[in-house]
Every structure is written in structure tokens, then in C-alpha cells.
Amino acid sequence: MPYEIEFKSLSNPIRQSVVDLLAKRPMSVRELTASIDVSQPVMSQHLKVLRDADLIYAKPKGAQNIYCVNKAKLDEIRAFWTAHWSDLLASLNEQEEE
């Protein structure tokens, strides 16, 4: 299935929370750890998973990184998901009519 890595990375509730927060505004690791109440090493690991899936990216700002949502990638996944489920539901409706 396409986007398996991306969906797997979003299967974790902490990573879902990170994406939700970053969708509102870019944030530093410190802001994310304060908002989600996890340690910095734990947050860094979750950020790595999301970066590896290309769902977020980091912009250097002085001595820290500011994390942002990769809107283009999320739009791509949303389009796939919408088309996939639309096709599936249409197929199920056809089966019911038979």
C-alpha cells in the first residue's frame, strides 16, 4: 500500500499530537516537549520518525531547530486517502445493489 511509512509513523498518539500542534504553528523541541509533557530524548525520537516519513521538516533558527509540518506531503496523503476510501465505498455500494 502506498504511504505505508507515513501511516505507520502516524499510528503513534504522541506523533499524532506533534503533527496536530505543528499544524497550528511551527515549534521548537522545547515547546513541543512542554506541550506534550515528554522528555527531550523521547520527543527527539518521535521527531526523527516524522522527519524520516517526510511529514515534518526542521528549519534552523539560531542554535535550535524549528519544526514545521510538510503541508504538501499531508495534502498528498489526504488526496490518496480520499480517493482510496471513495473507491472502496463505491465498490461496497455496488455489491449491496447486486
Stockholm file with secondary structure:
# STOCKHOLM 1.0

chainA/1-98         MPYEIEFKSLSNPIRQSVVDLLAKRPMSVRELTASIDVSQPVMSQHLKVLRDADLIYAKPKGAQNIYCVNKAKLDEIRAFWTAHWSDLLASLNEQEEE
#=GR chainA/1-98 SS CTTHHHHHHTTSHHHHHHHHHHHHSCEEHHHHHHHHTCCHHHHHHHHHHHHHTTSEEEEEETTEEEEEECHHHHHHHHHHHHHHHHHHHHHHHHHHHC
#=GC SS_cons        CTTHHHHHHTTSHHHHHHHHHHHHSCEEHHHHHHHHTCCHHHHHHHHHHHHHTTSEEEEEETTEEEEEECHHHHHHHHHHHHHHHHHHHHHHHHHHHC
//
